[in-house]
Amino acid sequence: MGFWELFLIGVGLSMDAFAVSVCKGLSVRRVTARHMLLCGAYFGAFQALMPALGYFLGSRFSAAITRVGHWVAFGLLAFIGLNMIRESFAANEEVNDDFSPAAMLVLAVATSIDALAVGVAFAAVEAAILPAVALIGATTFAISAVGVRIGAVFGARWHAPAERAGGAVLVLIGLKILLEGLGVL
């Protein structure tokens, strides 16, 4: 997997964190660098940790999934992407101004569960995990930090379109992996 594919996966995975960061930016009267760094650090760290965990879990079963790895990767990425798109049409999430470690930890885990499945997909296609998680974590850090600021400036208007775009990116990357595995690309 190349840099741009990993970068796009990072962008796609970070859309949930971006949406929550926008809501966090909406929730405070005055956004500070601390707010931006907290969201970036929590979301970026968990978006890096979860695919690593998924990769190591998936690699334990790699012999069983090597032959169908491209199908596994496609299935997981398509499921996650379509779920993100579906959720973007749901009612808006509640705005919460709590930046405590307990609150941020829950949000970080909740927004990174899908990254665990992506880690399993990485194991299925035998991707290099260290560059992947570093790029996903850094991408999510930056997007989440900016999301807090965007929330303060522009409001909740971009929440649903961001989630839809992230979901579409994941589905398209899954389709590309499937077509490469089938020898079409």
Summary of the structure (lengths in Angstrom):
residues: 185
radius of gyration: 16.2
end to end distance: 13.6
largest distance: 53.5
contacts: 687
relative contact order: 0.28
helix: 82%
strand: 0%
